[in-house]
Each structure stands twice: as C-alpha cells, then as structure tokens.
Amino acid sequence: EVQDVATTSLENMLQRHNCDWGVAIVMEVETGYIKAMANLTKFKDTKGNISYRERMNQSILTRTEPGSTFKLASLLAAIDDGLIDITDSVDTGDGTHQFYEETMRDSDWKEGGLGTISIQEAFEKSSNVGCALAMQRAYKKNPQQYLDKLSSMGLYNPLNLNFKGEQPPIIKSSTGDKRWSGVSLTQMAIGYEVQYSPLQTLSFYNTIANNGRMMKPLFAQALSRRGEVFQTIEPEVLQEKILSNSTIRDAHITMKGVVERGTAERVLKNDSYSMAGKTGTAWAAVDGSYINKKYQASFCGYFPAEKPKYSCIVVVFNPQNGVYYGSALAAPVFKDIADMMYAKEFFKSELVSEKIVDTSLPASKDGHQSEITQVYNDLGMNYSSSSQDASWVFTETGDTQVKVKPKTIKKDVMPYVVGMGLKDALYLLEAQGLRVNISGHGTVKKQSIKSGTSLANTSLVSLEMSHNN
C-alpha cells in the first residue's frame, strides 16, 4: 500500500508539472528498512505521448546539489562545534548579500527580506543569506574545521548498499582542494558545491530522527527460496552517534518549526499528528552552468515528530509549469504518504481504544479519494464510490451511506473547491499556478473565481472560509 501511494502521488505531481523525473523513498527510522521506493522518469513515445516509467534508479544512482535540505547538516555542524546557537540573531538585511563576487538572494528579497532574525527562524524560513552568514560567522577563520565536522558526521561516506553504481557523495574534503574558493563555505552552507543522491540525503535525516544513530538502508528483511526463509537480514549500524543529544534536540526543534511556522506550514501543518523536516529548492546545474534555470524541488523529513517512526524524502527534478518550490511540489507528495501511513498504523489504533457512542454518519469534506476512503474504511463507515479511478471527489452524506462522486479537475481551468478543506484546496489551486488569499478557517465557503473559468490570464484567487478568524 505504501508503495502504491508513493508511486501514484509522485506520478500525479510529475505529470501535473511536466517534470523530468522524481523519486519518493520511505525508510523505517529505527531499522533502516526501506518501506517504499518510487523512481519515475519521463518517457515520450513515437506519437509524442508522455508517461512516467521506472527506467533508472535515481534514488541511488543520481547525485545532484541538494540545495536547502543540506542547510540542516551545515547548521548542526556549527551547533555541535559550539560556534553558534539557534537563538543567536543574524541580520539578513533586505534579503541579499554579497559574498566576494557572488550575490546571494533569499526567495523573498523582492519583498524586502526578513531583516534581523534568529538562526532558528533563518532555517525555518529557509533564508539563504541567514544560513550562509551564520556559517561564515562560525567557520570563516577555519573553514577546514567545517569540512572535518561534516566528515565526522558520516557525510563523506557511501552507504555500502552493495548496489552496482552506488557512489560516495561529491564534497570537498580540504580547503587545499583546487576547487575551493572564497565562496565555497557559504555556497556549501546552503547546499551547493556538494552532490548527494536522494537516498544519501534521506539517510542523514533518518539518522537525526533516530537520535544520531546512522542505520544502513536495507531493502529486504529476509531472503527465501521456494517459500522457505534461508537468511534474515538484521538492521546494521553504520555509525553509533554522529552528534550530541543537545544538537539532535535543536535539530528536532528547528525541523518541527519548518512545518509549524516555516516554509512547509501551509501544506503539512495539521491537528491530527506532527511532522518535521526541511523543504529544498535548488537550481540544477546543466553542463556546469545554471543559466538554463532548471530547478530541483525536495522535501525530507519524518513523522510523527515527537517519536519518529518513518522518514521520507521526495525529490522532483525540472518542473516546467512555472511552479518550482519544494513546498509546492515535494511536500504534498510527502503529505500523501505520511497521511496514509498515519491513518493505517496510528489513527486506527487510537480508534479501537475509544468507545464510539454516536452511530450517525459524520459529514465529510470533499478532497482526495484515497485519503477519504482510507478514513471511511478505518471507521467502518458504509460508502459507495461511483468512480474508483478518480483522484479528487466530493461526498454526499446520507442517513446510512456516504456517496463518493468524482470531481473533475482540468489544467488551466478553475476547479470547484467549495466544500473542501483548506489544505486540499491550496494543493489544487497552487498546482494551477495560482496565488491564494484566505479569509477565515475551516471549510471553503466561497471562491472568487467561478469554477470552469479559464485561468490563462489569472494569477490570484480569494477563498472565504466557513469560520471567521
């Protein structure tokens, strides 16, 4: 089931944004067992039809500059070395800063930047300038100490997967390297001048979720022949402790902040369970240059945040429909996977411990069919679906049965989002490239653009919710 959701959600996102390829990986935190791995690459047939197929194991074989997901490693190195604290302040100014000949910009620099903020806020808001200045403050006098610390954290090593083609990360080990320059420290701080595979990045985040214990990723728990198990595969520790307990605690605090207050808030924050992680948006180099403006969007994290059970990474490469942030492309796929796993493993166990007195059917918001029917199944509710293939649906709740009917979604056409929860509505609208103004909270009550309207010349829509703030 996890593999199906990971593949389906990822494929839908890739198709919607005409991406080159994407991956989604789920790992069990304590053991390192891989629970799902989806690798989808664009394929165009002789008639020009585009589909996505498992053509290459991008999760293991493809190394790219991770961008902002690497900020976690940089900041934790400096924190563990005792050189900075998450409560320290950093002046990001107007969101731009000159490092030698390079001008670094934050995503909101056109709006005037964030000014003076804490290092924790710089991480939560993914401020390039803030994170780079923090690392410059920590390691300017001795950048070799930064490289040595990253090495001690296991970030230079392959994962020893015994997979043909697996390679170690690409990362400078010495400031004496001929490729080292005046901007290398601040570029590495924000995830450039390094290259990791998606699984290597996930392994590091899984280690943080596992309180600093690095596990080898494993693709099977046992080997069998003719139905008989002849070898069990036990969890394997690659490094017992990569960081101190206090540094790990700061990592949990800052990654929860990304979801609760930062770049992933609008997509991942919810009242049912907690998640933690980091968004990533990076320019993708083509032939050593960024002039083509290809982007890589990612989200890496774990759930539940208080006692992590699973870690997950989603990477989407070269979206071509104008939307390229990790919060808009990768985080929703992460959410689909996490919601399904939480509903199956955690929510259901909570339900059986409660005595349900009210036997009437509860009303349901419109939304994603797989999520809605999963909850119906867990609750033992009677429902019927007129289209099992539909991704998005609306519901009609009767006295004894809920009817689930398909909701039509067309590209560049305003969808009908009245009756949906805010997060599902935002997912659909932002996927259409729209900016959304929101008034209130709850369920969508009114939308400023009539459903069915062409969005060719529209960039903003307003939603009125069922409850005022």
C-alpha positions in Angstrom: 0.0 0.0 0.0 2.8 2.4 0.9 4.5 1.7 -2.5 1.2 2.3 -4.3 0.6 5.7 -2.7 4.2 6.8 -3.1 4.2 5.9 -6.8 0.7 7.3 -7.6 1.1 10.6 -5.7 4.6 11.1 -7.2 3.4 10.3 -10.7 0.5 12.7 -10.4 2.8 15.5 -9.4 5.3 14.8 -12.2 2.5 14.8 -14.8 0.9 17.9 -13.5 4.2 19.9 -13.7 5.8 18.1 -16.7 8.9 17.2 -14.7 11.9 15.2 -16.0 12.0 12.7 -13.1 11.1 12.2 -9.4 11.7 9.9 -6.5 10.0 9.1 -3.2 11.6 6.9 -0.6 10.2 5.8 2.8 12.5 4.4 5.5 11.8 2.9 8.9 13.7 5.1 11.3 14.9 2.5 13.9 15.9 -0.2 11.5 16.7 1.4 8.2 14.3 -0.9 6.3 13.1 0.7 3.1 9.3 0.6 3.0 8.8 2.2 -0.4 10.9 3.5 -3.2 9.5 5.1 -6.4 11.7 6.2 -9.3 9.8 7.7 -12.2 11.4 9.2 -15.3 9.6 11.0 -18.2 9.1 8.9 -21.3 7.9 10.2 -24.7 6.7 7.6 -27.3 6.8 8.0 -31.0 3.5 9.8 -31.1 4.6 12.4 -28.5 2.6 11.0 -25.6 4.3 11.5 -22.3 4.2 8.9 -19.5 6.4 8.1 -16.4 8.2 4.8 -16.0 10.7 3.1 -13.8 13.6 3.5 -16.1 16.5 4.3 -13.8 17.1 4.1 -10.0 17.5 7.8 -9.5 17.3 7.3 -5.7 20.7 5.7 -5.6 22.5 6.5 -8.9 21.8 10.2 -9.4 23.7 12.8 -7.4 22.6 16.4 -7.5 23.2 19.5 -5.5 20.5 19.2 -2.7 20.1 22.9 -2.0 18.3 23.8 1.2 17.9 20.3 2.6 21.7 20.5 3.2 21.3 23.5 5.5 20.5 21.1 8.3 23.9 19.4 8.1 25.7 22.8 8.0 23.9 24.3 10.9 24.1 21.2 13.1 27.9 21.0 12.4 28.4 24.6 13.8 26.0 24.0 16.7 27.8 20.8 17.7 31.1 22.6 17.5 29.8 25.1 19.9 30.2 28.0 17.4 26.5 29.1 17.1 23.2 28.6 18.9 19.8 28.5 17.3 18.8 31.5 19.4 21.6 33.7 18.0 20.5 36.5 15.7 21.6 37.2 12.2 20.9 40.2 10.1 19.6 39.2 6.6 19.1 42.8 5.7 17.0 43.2 2.5 17.4 39.5 1.6 20.5 40.0 -0.5 24.2 39.8 0.5 27.5 40.0 -1.4 30.0 37.2 -0.8 33.0 38.1 -2.8 31.8 38.3 -6.4 28.6 36.4 -5.8 25.3 38.0 -4.8 23.2 35.6 -2.7 19.4 36.2 -2.5 16.6 35.0 -0.4 13.3 33.9 -2.0 11.5 37.0 -0.6 14.2 39.5 -1.4 11.8 41.4 -3.8 9.5 42.0 -0.8 12.3 43.5 1.3 13.8 40.5 3.1 13.4 39.3 6.7 15.8 41.7 8.4 17.2 40.6 11.8 16.0 37.1 12.8 17.2 34.2 14.8 19.2 31.4 13.3 16.3 29.1 14.0 14.0 31.4 12.0 16.5 31.6 9.2 16.3 27.8 9.0 12.5 27.7 9.3 12.1 30.3 6.6 14.9 28.8 4.5 16.9 32.1 4.4 19.9 31.5 2.2 21.5 34.8 3.5 20.8 34.0 7.1 22.2 30.4 7.0 25.3 31.5 4.9 26.1 34.4 7.3 25.7 32.0 10.3 28.2 29.6 8.8 30.6 32.4 7.8 30.5 33.6 11.4 31.2 30.1 12.7 33.9 29.0 10.3 35.4 32.0 8.4 38.7 31.7 10.3 39.0 28.0 10.0 36.8 26.5 7.2 38.7 23.2 7.4 37.0 22.7 10.7 33.7 22.7 8.9 34.8 20.1 6.4 36.2 17.9 9.2 33.0 18.1 11.1 30.9 17.1 8.1 33.2 14.1 7.7 32.8 13.1 11.3 29.0 13.1 10.8 29.4 10.4 8.1 28.6 12.8 5.2 31.5 11.8 3.1 30.8 8.0 3.0 28.8 5.8 0.7 26.0 3.8 2.2 27.6 0.4 1.4 24.4 -0.8 -0.3 26.2 -3.4 -2.4 24.3 -1.9 -5.4 26.2 -1.6 -8.7 26.7 2.0 -9.5 26.4 3.4 -5.9 29.0 6.2 -5.5 30.1 8.3 -2.5 28.9 11.9 -2.2 30.8 14.6 -4.1 32.1 17.0 -1.4 35.4 18.8 -0.9 37.5 17.3 1.9 40.1 20.0 2.1 40.4 23.8 1.7 43.5 22.9 -0.2 41.4 21.4 -3.0 41.9 23.4 -6.2 38.2 23.8 -6.5 38.0 25.6 -3.1 37.2 29.3 -3.5 36.3 32.3 -1.3 32.6 31.5 -1.7 32.8 27.7 -1.2 32.0 27.9 2.6 28.8 30.0 2.1 27.8 28.0 -1.0 28.2 24.7 0.7 26.3 26.1 3.7 23.1 26.3 1.6 23.6 23.1 -0.4 25.7 24.0 -3.4 29.1 22.7 -4.4 28.1 19.3 -2.9 26.2 16.4 -4.6 24.2 13.7 -2.9 21.8 11.0 -4.1 18.3 11.2 -2.6 18.9 8.1 -0.5 22.1 9.6 0.9 20.2 12.7 2.0 17.4 10.6 3.4 19.9 8.6 5.4 21.2 11.7 7.1 17.7 12.9 8.1 16.8 9.4 9.2 19.9 9.5 11.5 18.6 12.7 13.1 15.2 11.1 13.6 17.0 8.1 15.2 18.7 10.4 17.7 22.0 10.4 15.9 22.3 6.7 15.2 23.0 6.1 11.5 21.5 2.9 10.0 22.3 1.2 6.8 19.4 1.3 4.3 18.1 -2.2 3.8 15.8 -3.4 1.0 14.7 -6.7 2.5 14.2 -8.3 5.9 14.7 -11.8 4.8 15.7 -14.0 1.8 13.6 -17.0 0.9 13.7 -19.9 -1.6 10.6 -21.9 -2.5 8.8 -20.2 0.4 11.5 -21.1 2.9 13.5 -18.3 4.6 17.2 -19.2 4.4 18.6 -15.8 5.5 17.3 -13.0 7.7 18.7 -9.5 7.3 19.2 -7.7 10.6 19.5 -3.9 11.0 23.1 -2.7 10.7 24.5 0.4 12.4 26.9 2.4 10.2 27.7 5.0 12.9 26.6 4.8 16.6 26.4 8.5 17.3 27.1 11.4 14.9 26.1 14.3 17.1 25.4 15.2 20.7 22.0 14.8 22.3 21.7 18.6 22.7 22.4 19.2 19.0 19.9 16.5 18.0 17.3 18.2 20.2 17.9 21.5 18.4 17.5 19.7 15.1 14.1 18.4 16.1 13.1 21.9 17.3 14.1 23.6 14.0 12.6 21.0 11.8 9.3 21.0 13.6 9.4 24.8 13.2 9.6 24.4 9.4 6.2 22.6 9.5 4.6 24.7 12.2 5.8 28.2 11.2 8.0 28.0 8.2 8.1 27.0 4.5 6.0 23.9 4.9 3.3 25.3 7.2 0.6 25.7 4.6 1.0 22.1 3.3 2.0 20.0 6.3 0.7 21.6 9.5 -2.3 19.8 10.8 -4.2 19.0 14.0 -4.0 15.1 13.7 -0.3 14.4 14.0 3.0 16.2 13.8 5.7 16.1 11.1 9.2 17.6 10.9 11.5 18.2 8.0 13.0 20.7 5.5 12.0 22.0 2.2 14.6 22.3 -0.6 14.6 24.3 -3.8 17.8 24.3 -5.8 19.0 25.5 -9.2 20.1 22.4 -11.1 23.4 22.8 -12.9 23.4 21.8 -16.6 26.9 21.3 -18.1 28.3 23.1 -15.1 26.1 26.1 -15.5 22.8 27.4 -14.0 21.8 29.6 -17.0 19.1 27.2 -18.1 17.3 27.8 -14.8 16.3 24.2 -14.2 15.2 23.5 -10.6 15.0 20.7 -8.2 12.3 20.7 -5.5 12.5 18.4 -2.5 11.2 17.7 1.0 12.9 15.5 3.5 11.6 14.7 7.0 10.0 12.3 9.4 6.8 11.6 11.3 5.4 11.6 13.9 7.7 14.4 15.0 7.7 13.5 18.8 8.5 9.9 18.3 9.6 9.3 14.7 8.6 6.0 13.1 9.3 6.8 9.4 11.5 9.1 7.4 10.8 10.1 3.9 12.3 12.1 1.0 10.6 13.4 -2.2 12.6 14.9 -5.0 11.1 16.4 -8.2 13.5 17.4 -10.9 13.0 20.2 -13.6 9.3 21.1 -13.2 8.3 23.1 -16.3 5.0 24.8 -15.5 6.2 27.7 -13.5 6.0 26.2 -10.0 9.3 25.0 -8.6 9.4 25.3 -4.8 9.8 22.3 -2.6 6.8 23.3 -0.5 4.5 23.2 -3.6 5.9 20.1 -5.4 7.6 17.7 -2.9 5.8 18.4 0.4 2.3 17.5 -0.9 3.6 14.1 -2.0 5.3 13.6 1.4 1.9 14.5 3.0 0.0 11.9 0.9 2.4 9.2 2.0 2.5 10.3 5.6 -1.3 10.7 5.8 -1.8 7.1 4.5 0.7 5.6 6.9 -0.5 7.5 9.9 -4.1 6.6 9.2 -3.2 2.9 8.8 -0.8 2.5 11.7 -1.6 5.2 14.3 -5.1 6.6 13.7 -6.6 3.1 13.6 -5.0 2.1 16.9 -6.4 5.2 18.5 -9.9 4.4 17.3 -10.1 0.9 18.7 -9.3 2.3 22.2 -12.3 4.7 22.1 -15.9 3.9 22.6 -18.0 5.3 19.8 -21.4 6.3 21.1 -22.8 8.3 18.2 -23.7 5.9 15.4 -24.8 8.5 12.9 -22.6 9.1 9.9 -20.2 12.1 10.3 -20.1 14.7 7.5 -17.0 14.7 5.3 -15.2 17.5 3.5 -14.5 17.0 -0.2 -11.0 16.0 -1.1 -8.6 13.3 -2.2 -10.4 9.9 -2.7 -7.7 7.7 -1.3 -7.5 9.7 1.9 -11.3 9.9 2.4 -11.9 6.3 1.7 -9.0 5.3 3.9 -10.7 7.1 6.9 -14.1 5.5 6.0 -12.5 2.1 6.0 -10.8 2.7 9.3 -14.1 3.9 10.8 -16.0 1.0 9.3 -18.4 3.5 7.6 -20.7 2.4 4.7 -19.9 4.3 1.5 -20.1 3.8 -2.3 -17.9 5.3 -4.9 -19.1 5.9 -8.5 -15.6 6.2 -9.8 -12.7 4.2 -8.2 -10.2 5.9 -10.6 -11.0 9.5 -9.7 -8.3 11.2 -7.6 -10.5 14.1 -6.3 -14.0 13.6 -5.1 -17.0 15.2 -3.4 -19.2 13.5 -0.9 -22.9 13.3 -0.1 -23.6 12.0 3.4 -26.9 10.2 3.8 -28.5 8.5 6.9 -26.9 5.1 6.3 -24.3 5.6 3.5 -21.9 8.2 2.1 -21.8 8.6 -1.7 -18.4 9.4 -3.2 -18.6 11.1 -6.6 -15.7 12.2 -8.9 -14.7 15.9 -9.0 -13.3 17.0 -12.4 -10.0 18.8 -12.4 -8.7 20.3 -15.7 -5.4 22.1 -16.4 -5.7 25.9 -16.6 -9.4 25.8 -15.6 -10.6 27.0 -12.2 -11.7 24.0 -10.1 -14.7 23.9 -7.7 -13.1 23.9 -4.3 -16.2 24.9 -2.2 -16.7 22.3 0.5 -13.0 21.3 0.6 -10.6 21.7 3.5 -8.1 24.4 3.1 -5.0 22.2 2.5 -6.7 20.2 -0.3 -8.0 23.5 -1.9 -4.5 25.1 -1.7 -3.0 22.0 -3.2 -5.3 22.1 -6.2 -5.1 25.9 -6.7 -1.3 26.2 -6.3 -0.9 23.3 -8.7 -2.6 25.6 -11.2 0.0 28.2 -10.5 -2.4 30.5 -8.5 -1.6 32.6 -5.5 -4.3 32.3 -2.9 -5.7 34.9 -0.4 -7.5 33.3 2.5 -10.1 34.7 4.9 -11.0 32.7 7.9 -10.5 29.0 8.6 -12.4 25.7 8.3 -14.0 24.6 5.0 -14.1 26.7 1.8 -17.4 28.6 1.7 -16.8 30.8 -1.3 -14.3 31.2 -4.1 -13.7 34.5 -6.0 -13.3 32.8 -9.4 -16.2 30.8 -10.8 -15.4 27.1 -11.4 -14.9 26.4 -15.1 -13.3 29.8 -15.8 -10.1 29.8 -17.9 -7.0 30.7 -15.8 -4.9 31.8 -18.8 -4.7 35.4 -17.6 -5.3 34.9 -13.9 -2.8 34.6 -11.0 -4.8 35.3 -7.8 -7.9 33.8 -6.2 -9.5 34.6 -2.9 -11.2 32.0 -0.7 -13.7 32.7 2.1 -13.8 30.0 4.8 -16.7 28.8 6.9 -15.4 30.4 10.1 -14.0 33.9 10.6 -10.6 34.3 12.3 
